[in-house]
Amino acid sequence: MAWGRELTVLARQRQAIILEEARRNGAVRVSDLVAKLGVSDMTVRRDLDVLAGRGLVEKVYGGATSMMGKSTDEPGFEAKSVRQRAQKNAIAETAATLVRPGTAIGLSAGTTTWTLAHALDSIPGLTIVTNSIQVADVLRASGQADRTVVLTGGVRTPSDALVGPVAVHSLRTLHLDLVFLGVHGMSETAGFTTPNLTESETDRALVEAGRKLIVLADHTKWGVIGISTIADLDEADAVVSDSGLPESARDVLTERVGELMIAPVQGADDLPEESAC
C-alpha cells in the first residue's frame, strides 16, 4: 500500500510539472517531457491522458496544448469580475500607491483595472483616460469635482471595452503619465496578450500614450496566451501580481520587466481556481 501511495504522489507531482509547463509555454511535447522528467514516453502519455480527462490540457499529435483558455476566448465582464477577487483587490491597492495627485493616467478595460478605479478615490486632481465603460461608470460615481474622466469612443466588445479606429485616433493625441494595463494573459514568449484583435490595437495605442506602463495581472494570467500581443515583457516598467505567481514566472519577470511588485493577499474570497477558468 505504501508503494502504491508513493506512485500516486509521484504521478501527481509529474502532472503538476506538466501542467505548469503547458500553461507557461502554451503547449508541451512528449519528447521534451520525457527528457525533463526522466520517465518513459508511455508514462508521459498516461499523465497527459489524466490531465486531458480533467479538462486541463488538450492532447495533440506529439504532445498537448494548454486549456487555460483558447487564444480567442473572451469572457464577458460579469463572468470575469468574480474571478480571483481577493488577488485583484490586493493588486489594485498596491497599484494605487503608484499614482500621484494631479497626474494624468490611463486605465485599460478589464476587471482588475475596474478594481483599481475603486481604489483611486482618495487621490485628488486626477485626469483619467479609459476605453472601458465599466471603469468610467465607477469613476463618475465617485462624484469628485476635481477629477476629469475621459472616455474614448469606439465599438463595444464582450468585456465592455471601446475599441476600433475612433478609440485609437483619440488615444494617439494624448500624453499620459502612467498607463495601467489589464491583460488576458502573459508569457515569456508572447508577452502581454488579448483574445481580441481590435482591442489589441486600441491597447497598444493606450500604451504608446503613456510615459510609463504598469501591467496588472493576477497569477492565473501567467502562461495564458491570447491571439494578439499588446506589448512585450520588457516594455513594462512594472508588473503588479499576487503571491500565487509561480517562482519560475517571478524569475522571468524579474529579469525582463522594470520591476515586479507582489501584492500581499489578505483573503481568499474568490472562486476556486478550477471553476474560475
Secondary structure, DSSP 4 states (H G I P E B T S, - for coil): -HHHHHHHHHHHHHHHHHHHHHHHHSEEEHHHHHHHHT--HHHHHHHHHHHHHTTSEEEETTEEEE-S--TT----HHHHHTSSHHHHHHHHHHHHTTPPTT-EEEE-SSHHHHHHHHTTTT--S-EEEESBHHHHHHHHHT--TT-EEEE---EEPTTSBEESHHHHHHHTT--EEEEEEE-SEEETTTEEEES-HHHHHHHHHHHHHEEEEEEE--GGGBT---SEEEE-GGG-SEEEEETTS-HHHHHHHHHHSS-EEEEPP----SPPHHHH-
